[in-house]
Amino acid sequence: MLKLMRAQLRVMLHSRFCLLFLAAALLLSVVLFFDNGDVIGSPRELEEKAEQIGFDGMKRIHRAEGAESIDEVMVLLRVRQVIAAPAVAAGGMLLLLFLLPGVTLAPALTRSLGIQWELRRYGRAKPLLSRMVLSWFFCLLLSTVMYLAFLRYYTDWRTAPTGLLTRNYLVLELFVLSGVCYVYFVYVLLRKTWIAAPAMLLAEALLHRIVPGLYVFYPFVMLPYYNSLAYQDTSSLVSTGCPPGKLLGYCAVCAAYIVICPLLSVLIFRRRDFR
């Protein structure tokens, strides 16, 4: 598997299409990461906002009761924003996840640069699964960088319990792994990048709102979105008082994606025709 992954990585790094596609996806990830709403802010952004709306405006918008100065408001926000790290990092990864299989499974890449040789030597399962593992490893690295960068620049992470930071990182990486498995399943099922990516975007944006209760089975929607009142919900998935049952439920949903989607992907991929 490792030898196959190294060969696939060399092929992708020598493909102009692959590199351009990946660069565009990374750019979108960076834009989404920094576009994290009006409530979350870096120290410089908070200072600029404070100059515009004043101390009273900052207290009102950010629910900073008890604060007696702008500096106290900022300290309070940096403590609260720790719980936003998983949602912000996941949001930065979302479009990259939707587009990444298009890099490794694009017809121009797989047909002309080695898929036939891979299928003859390794069968149908390993070429697909190795691409999934390679994509997951890349997403693991990028999501880790985003998580740590958010903690470093947007929060006072030293005030947070180590257990909370570790658990929230696990929550993020379970989302990333289940997301990789899910998007490969959709790409293998629909075959075309221009169909698969919009279909997943539509599902993310609308389907869980149209069908009541569907969000329970969608890891990204299960991640609490941070707002000015999020810190008050101490029983949320990313807060200090998260009940064991809620965390286990999230883990179970992610595990279902991680197990079922690759199995279905392999079954469908075995029926695909390559010329």
C-alpha positions as CSV (number, residue, x, y, z in Angstrom):
1,M,0.0,0.0,0.0
2,L,2.8,2.5,0.9
3,K,4.6,1.8,-2.4
4,L,1.3,2.4,-4.3
5,M,0.7,5.6,-2.4
6,R,4.2,6.9,-3.2
7,A,3.6,6.1,-6.9
8,Q,0.3,7.9,-6.8
9,L,1.8,10.9,-5.1
10,R,4.6,11.2,-7.7
11,V,1.9,11.1,-10.5
12,M,-0.1,13.8,-8.9
13,L,2.9,16.1,-8.3
14,H,3.8,15.8,-12.0
15,S,0.3,16.6,-13.2
16,R,-0.3,20.3,-13.9
17,F,-4.1,19.8,-13.7
18,C,-3.7,18.2,-10.3
19,L,-1.5,21.0,-8.9
20,L,-3.8,23.7,-10.2
21,F,-6.8,22.0,-8.7
22,L,-5.1,21.5,-5.4
23,A,-3.9,25.1,-5.3
24,A,-7.5,26.3,-5.9
25,A,-8.8,24.1,-3.2
26,L,-6.2,25.2,-0.7
27,L,-6.9,28.8,-1.5
28,L,-10.6,28.2,-0.8
29,S,-9.7,26.6,2.5
30,V,-7.7,29.6,3.6
31,V,-10.5,32.0,2.6
32,L,-13.1,30.0,4.5
33,F,-10.8,29.7,7.6
34,F,-10.4,33.4,7.9
35,D,-14.0,34.1,7.0
36,N,-15.2,33.0,10.4
37,G,-18.0,35.6,11.1
38,D,-18.3,38.8,13.1
39,V,-18.1,37.3,16.6
40,I,-14.8,35.6,16.3
41,G,-11.8,37.8,15.9
42,S,-8.1,38.1,16.1
43,P,-6.6,40.7,18.5
44,R,-6.1,43.2,15.7
45,E,-9.6,42.7,14.4
46,L,-11.1,43.1,17.8
47,E,-9.2,46.3,18.4
48,E,-10.4,47.7,15.1
49,K,-14.0,46.8,15.9
50,A,-13.6,48.3,19.4
51,E,-12.5,51.6,17.8
52,Q,-15.7,51.6,15.6
53,I,-18.4,50.7,18.1
54,G,-16.8,51.6,21.5
55,F,-16.7,49.9,24.8
56,D,-20.5,49.7,25.3
57,G,-21.0,48.2,21.8
58,M,-18.4,45.6,22.5
59,K,-20.0,44.6,25.8
60,R,-23.5,44.4,24.2
61,I,-22.5,42.4,21.1
62,H,-20.2,40.0,22.9
63,R,-22.2,39.6,26.1
64,A,-19.3,40.8,28.2
65,E,-21.1,41.5,31.4
66,G,-18.8,42.5,34.2
67,A,-16.0,43.7,31.9
68,E,-14.8,47.2,32.8
69,S,-12.5,48.0,29.8
70,I,-11.9,47.0,26.2
71,D,-8.9,45.0,27.3
72,E,-11.1,42.9,29.7
73,V,-13.6,42.3,26.9
74,M,-10.8,41.0,24.6
75,V,-9.4,38.8,27.3
76,L,-12.8,37.3,27.9
77,L,-13.4,36.7,24.2
78,R,-10.1,35.0,23.8
79,V,-11.0,32.6,26.6
80,R,-14.4,31.9,25.2
81,Q,-13.3,31.4,21.6
82,V,-11.4,28.2,22.5
83,I,-14.6,26.1,21.8
84,A,-14.8,27.6,18.3
85,A,-11.7,25.9,17.1
86,P,-13.3,22.6,15.7
87,A,-16.1,24.4,13.8
88,V,-13.7,27.0,12.3
89,A,-11.1,24.4,11.2
90,A,-13.9,22.1,9.9
91,G,-15.4,25.0,7.9
92,G,-12.0,25.7,6.4
93,M,-11.7,22.1,5.3
94,L,-15.2,21.7,3.9
95,L,-14.7,22.7,0.3
96,L,-11.3,21.1,0.1
97,L,-12.9,17.8,1.2
98,F,-15.5,18.2,-1.5
99,L,-12.9,18.8,-4.2
100,L,-10.0,16.6,-3.2
101,P,-11.3,13.3,-4.8
102,G,-11.5,15.3,-8.1
103,V,-7.7,15.5,-7.9
104,T,-7.1,11.8,-7.4
105,L,-10.0,10.3,-9.4
106,A,-10.2,12.7,-12.4
107,P,-10.4,10.8,-15.7
108,A,-7.5,12.8,-17.3
109,L,-5.3,11.8,-14.4
110,T,-6.3,8.2,-13.8
111,R,-6.6,7.1,-17.4
112,S,-3.5,8.5,-18.8
113,L,-1.1,8.1,-15.9
114,G,-1.4,4.7,-14.4
115,I,-4.8,3.5,-13.3
116,Q,-4.8,0.6,-15.7
117,W,-1.4,-0.6,-14.4
118,E,-2.7,-0.2,-10.8
119,L,-5.8,-2.2,-11.5
120,R,-3.9,-5.0,-13.2
121,R,-1.4,-5.3,-10.4
122,Y,-3.4,-4.5,-7.2
123,G,-7.0,-5.2,-8.1
124,R,-9.9,-2.7,-7.5
125,A,-9.8,-2.1,-3.8
126,K,-6.2,-1.0,-3.1
127,P,-6.0,1.7,-5.8
128,L,-9.1,3.4,-4.4
129,L,-8.3,2.8,-0.7
130,S,-4.8,4.1,-1.1
131,R,-6.1,7.3,-2.6
132,M,-8.5,7.7,0.3
133,V,-5.7,7.2,2.8
134,L,-3.4,9.6,1.0
135,S,-6.2,12.2,1.0
136,W,-6.9,11.6,4.6
137,F,-3.3,12.1,5.6
138,F,-3.1,15.4,3.7
139,C,-6.4,16.6,5.3
140,L,-5.1,15.5,8.7
141,L,-2.0,17.7,8.4
142,L,-4.0,20.7,7.1
143,S,-6.7,20.4,9.7
144,T,-4.2,20.1,12.4
145,V,-2.4,23.3,11.2
146,M,-5.8,25.1,11.1
147,Y,-6.7,23.9,14.6
148,L,-3.4,25.0,16.1
149,A,-3.4,28.3,14.2
150,F,-6.8,29.2,15.5
151,L,-5.9,28.4,19.0
152,R,-2.7,30.4,18.7
153,Y,-4.1,33.6,17.0
154,Y,-7.7,33.7,18.1
155,T,-7.7,32.4,21.7
156,D,-5.9,32.2,25.0
157,W,-5.5,28.5,24.8
158,R,-3.4,28.3,28.0
159,T,-6.5,29.0,30.1
160,A,-8.3,25.9,28.6
161,P,-8.1,22.5,30.2
162,T,-5.8,20.1,28.3
163,G,-8.5,17.5,28.2
164,L,-10.9,20.0,26.4
165,L,-8.3,20.9,23.8
166,T,-7.5,17.2,23.1
167,R,-11.1,16.1,22.9
168,N,-12.0,19.0,20.5
169,Y,-9.1,18.0,18.3
170,L,-10.4,14.4,18.3
171,V,-13.9,15.8,17.4
172,L,-12.3,17.7,14.5
173,E,-10.3,14.8,13.2
174,L,-13.2,12.4,13.3
175,F,-15.1,14.8,11.2
176,V,-12.2,15.0,8.7
177,L,-11.9,11.2,8.4
178,S,-15.6,10.7,8.1
179,G,-15.7,13.5,5.5
180,V,-13.0,11.9,3.4
181,C,-14.8,8.6,3.4
182,Y,-18.1,10.3,2.5
183,V,-16.8,12.4,-0.4
184,Y,-15.0,9.5,-2.0
185,F,-18.3,7.5,-1.9
186,V,-20.2,10.3,-3.6
187,Y,-17.5,10.7,-6.2
188,V,-17.4,7.0,-7.0
189,L,-21.2,6.9,-7.1
190,L,-21.7,9.9,-9.4
191,R,-18.4,9.5,-11.3
192,K,-18.1,13.2,-12.4
193,T,-16.5,16.0,-10.4
194,W,-18.9,18.6,-11.8
195,I,-21.8,16.5,-10.6
196,A,-20.4,15.2,-7.3
197,A,-19.2,18.5,-5.8
198,P,-22.4,20.5,-6.4
199,A,-24.5,17.5,-5.1
200,M,-22.5,17.5,-1.8
201,L,-22.7,21.3,-1.5
202,L,-26.5,21.2,-2.1
203,A,-26.8,18.5,0.6
204,E,-24.7,20.5,3.1
205,A,-26.6,23.7,2.4
206,L,-30.2,22.6,2.1
207,L,-30.9,18.9,2.6
208,H,-30.5,18.7,6.4
209,R,-32.8,21.8,6.7
210,I,-35.5,20.4,4.4
211,V,-35.6,16.9,6.1
212,P,-36.2,17.3,9.8
213,G,-33.8,15.4,12.0
214,L,-31.4,14.6,9.1
215,Y,-28.6,16.8,10.7
216,V,-28.3,14.1,13.4
217,F,-26.6,11.9,10.8
218,Y,-24.3,14.6,9.3
219,P,-21.1,15.1,11.2
220,F,-20.4,18.7,10.0
221,V,-23.9,19.9,11.2
222,M,-23.3,18.2,14.6
223,L,-20.4,20.5,15.2
224,P,-21.7,23.5,17.2
225,Y,-21.4,26.8,15.4
226,Y,-19.8,29.5,17.6
227,N,-21.7,32.7,18.4
228,S,-21.9,35.2,21.2
229,L,-23.9,32.8,23.3
230,A,-22.1,29.6,22.5
231,Y,-20.0,29.7,25.7
232,Q,-23.2,29.5,27.8
233,D,-24.1,26.0,26.5
234,T,-21.7,24.1,28.7
235,S,-23.2,20.8,27.5
236,S,-22.4,21.2,23.8
237,L,-20.1,18.8,22.0
238,V,-17.1,21.1,22.3
239,S,-17.6,22.5,25.8
240,T,-16.3,21.5,29.1
241,G,-19.5,19.8,30.3
242,C,-20.2,17.7,27.2
243,P,-22.2,14.6,28.4
244,P,-20.6,11.3,27.5
245,G,-23.6,10.2,25.6
246,K,-23.4,13.2,23.2
247,L,-19.8,12.5,22.5
248,L,-20.4,8.8,22.0
249,G,-23.3,9.6,19.7
250,Y,-21.1,11.8,17.5
251,C,-18.3,9.2,17.5
252,A,-20.9,6.5,16.4
253,V,-22.1,8.7,13.5
254,C,-18.5,9.3,12.4
255,A,-17.7,5.6,12.8
256,A,-20.7,4.7,10.5
257,Y,-19.3,7.0,7.8
258,I,-15.8,5.6,8.3
259,V,-16.9,2.0,7.9
260,I,-19.8,2.1,5.5
261,C,-18.7,4.6,3.0
262,P,-15.4,2.9,2.0
263,L,-17.2,-0.5,1.8
264,L,-19.8,1.0,-0.6
265,S,-17.1,2.9,-2.5
266,V,-15.1,-0.3,-3.2
267,L,-18.2,-2.2,-4.2
268,I,-19.2,0.5,-6.7
269,F,-15.7,1.0,-7.9
270,R,-15.3,-2.6,-8.8
271,R,-18.1,-2.1,-11.3
272,R,-16.6,0.9,-13.0
273,D,-15.2,0.6,-16.5
274,F,-11.7,2.0,-17.3
275,R,-10.5,2.4,-20.9
